[in-house]
Amino acid sequence: MPIELAKEDRQQAIESIMRYFAENMDERMGNVSAGALLGYFLDEIGPLVYNRAVADVQERLQARVQELDFEVHEDEFQYWRKFDRNAKGR
């Protein structure tokens, strides 16, 4: 599944790449080159980041599901135990 960015987000990412090159590299990068580099990163590294994020979310959800058992668990067959407790208290 390809990672697609909204037009505005893509433009901001391209501008960020251009600024990074201007401030940290010996050469400037144009809009087309920065767009190509962004496309490469999205295709090559994007799935790695995406898959790690999905795994992190799965871990958190699994922990919440496990906690749910403690939060909403009800013991079964408790009707007669109410009466047995009341009878002992007499």
C-alpha positions in Angstrom: 0.0 0.0 0.0 1.7 3.2 -1.1 2.0 6.1 1.4 0.4 9.1 0.0 0.5 12.6 1.4 -2.0 15.4 1.1 -0.9 18.1 -1.4 -0.2 20.6 1.3 1.8 18.1 3.4 3.8 17.0 0.4 4.6 20.6 -0.4 5.7 21.3 3.2 7.9 18.2 3.1 9.5 19.3 -0.2 10.2 22.7 1.3 11.7 21.1 4.4 14.0 18.9 2.3 15.1 21.9 0.2 15.8 23.9 3.4 17.7 21.0 4.9 20.0 20.8 1.8 20.5 24.5 1.8 21.5 24.6 5.4 23.4 21.3 5.8 24.8 20.3 2.4 27.2 22.0 0.0 24.6 22.3 -2.7 21.0 23.5 -3.1 18.2 21.2 -4.1 15.4 22.3 -6.4 11.7 21.6 -6.1 11.7 18.7 -8.6 14.8 17.0 -7.0 13.4 17.4 -3.5 10.0 15.9 -4.7 11.9 12.9 -6.2 13.9 12.4 -3.0 10.7 12.6 -1.0 9.1 10.0 -3.3 12.1 7.7 -2.8 11.9 8.0 1.0 8.2 7.3 1.0 8.6 4.3 -1.2 11.7 2.9 0.4 11.6 3.8 4.1 7.9 4.8 4.5 6.7 1.2 4.8 9.3 0.5 7.6 8.0 3.4 9.6 4.4 2.6 8.9 4.8 -1.1 9.9 6.6 -0.1 13.1 3.8 2.3 14.0 1.2 -0.4 13.3 3.1 -2.8 15.6 3.2 -0.2 18.3 -0.5 0.4 18.1 -1.2 -3.3 18.2 0.9 -3.6 21.4 -1.0 -0.8 23.0 -4.4 -2.2 22.0 -3.5 -5.6 23.2 -2.5 -4.2 26.6 -5.8 -2.4 26.8 -7.8 -5.5 25.8 -6.0 -7.4 28.6 -6.9 -4.7 31.1 -10.5 -4.8 30.0 -10.9 -8.3 31.5 -10.1 -6.9 34.9 -12.3 -3.8 34.5 -15.5 -5.5 33.4 -15.2 -9.1 34.6 -18.1 -10.4 36.6 -18.1 -13.7 38.5 -20.6 -16.2 37.4 -23.3 -17.9 39.4 -23.4 -15.4 42.2 -27.1 -15.5 42.9 -27.1 -18.0 45.7 -23.9 -16.7 47.2 -25.8 -13.5 48.1 -28.3 -15.6 50.2 -25.6 -17.7 51.7 -23.8 -14.6 53.0 -27.0 -13.2 54.4 -27.8 -16.5 56.1 -24.4 -16.6 57.8 -24.8 -13.1 59.1 -28.0 -14.0 61.0 
